[in-house]
Amino acid sequence: MMDMLVRELRATTDGSLLIARFGSCGGVGEKAEVGTVVVAREGAVMIQRNWDFFASNYDGHDSVESDDPELEKRAWESGKPPYRISGVCPADAELSEVLLDRLRSQLGESRVHAGLNATADSFYSSQGRTDPSFYDFNHNLLTRLPSLIPNVETLEMETFALLHLAKCARASDSVATVGGGAANEGHVVGNVARAESLSSRTGGRRIRATACAMVFADRKGNAFIEPHDVVRLEKSAGRAVLEAVTQCSIE
């Protein structure tokens, strides 16, 4: 969904964009306590299920599934681990700092932190949620995260895609043709004529992005946020996000 949002937003707007995501996450680091807000100032990494690891299931042979830490360790060291972790995609530095400042103004210094985000491609397997109905080989994924991703604080499903697309957006007036089938179906992303028209009217098309999230759950200790805190944070942090976007320079 983040891919569709960013691409369609880009196709239907003029000029450069500032995007600050505000959502929810699980806390996996020392600073990400339930009820705090964490800004992905250090950027994000992507955790993806390694589909080929489970290829033996395709022809009816079950993958090895075990809680044995040595067995899981060997899988990670084999060169074909059950999950792959990308390098860090950075957030926009200025927008992140302004967002931190506005959040701390609204919520207080002790309730706002900055850190590295991990974005997963699944709510279940690549976030370490075990499901006895499927072979996921993720029993110890959460406990391995600190060694796999030092300084990680938050875990969710959106931030990496936003930051990645922002860095991959064409900054100039030159807009590439947006692929075939979607245009024929009338999708906005495929409307090449519209994109070219937008390009001719603006001097820049950069996208600068960052993200923050309120910690809904402590993934280490299984504590959860109270509903009244969600309402309070949505209002106060949401205001801070809007203030940050309006106060940050767009170029």
Secondary structure, DSSP 8 states (H G I E B T S, - for coil): -HHHHHHHHHHT--S-EEEEEEEEEEE-SSS--TT-EEE-TT-EEEEEE-GGGGGGGGGT--------HHHHHHHHHTT--SEEE---B---HHHHHHHHHHHHHHH-GGGEEE-EEEEES-SSGGGT---TTS----TTHHHHHHHHSTTEEEEESSHHHHHHHHHHS--SS------HHHHHTT-GGG-HHHHHHHHHT-S---EEEEEEEEEEEETTT--B--HHHHHHHHHHHHHHHHHHHHHS---
